[in-house]
C-alpha cells in the first residue's frame, strides 16, 4: 500500500516539490541519511523526464509519484502517461518518442542512465498506458537485519 501518492501537472516547477516530499518520506521510512541525496536526485531526474515527455507529447494527464514504505525497503514509482512502443520490463527501457525524434530518444536514454547510476535497484515498465520507473532503496531495518 502506498505511503504517499502525488499527482502533479507536467510543469517543471512541481519537480522540486516531488523531490522534497520523496526525501522526507524516505527519511521517515528509514532510508540511510547518506542515501537521501541520491533519492532526491533520482526522483528529480525521473520526474523531470516524465514532465518533458508529457510536454513534448501534449499530454494533459498528471505525472504520478507513488512512494511506498515496505518492511525492509522503500520504493518510488514515477509514472507518465505517454504510450510506449509496447509493454515490457527492462533496466533501461525504451521511450515513447516518435519517428524523427532521435534527440528526444537520446535525452530519455540519458535520463535513465543517470537514474540507474544513482539507484542500485531500478526497473522500467513500459506499456500502452505509459511508463513507470520504479526505484528501490533498503531501509535501515533491512541493513540491521543483514
Secondary structure by P-SEA (a helix, b strand, c coil): cccbbbbbcccccaaaaaaaaaaaaaaaacccccaaaaaaaaaaaaaaaaaaaaaaacccbbbbbbbbbcccbbbbbbbbcccccbbbbccccccccccccaaaaaaaaaaaaaaaaaccbbbbbbcccbbbbbbbbbcaaaaaac
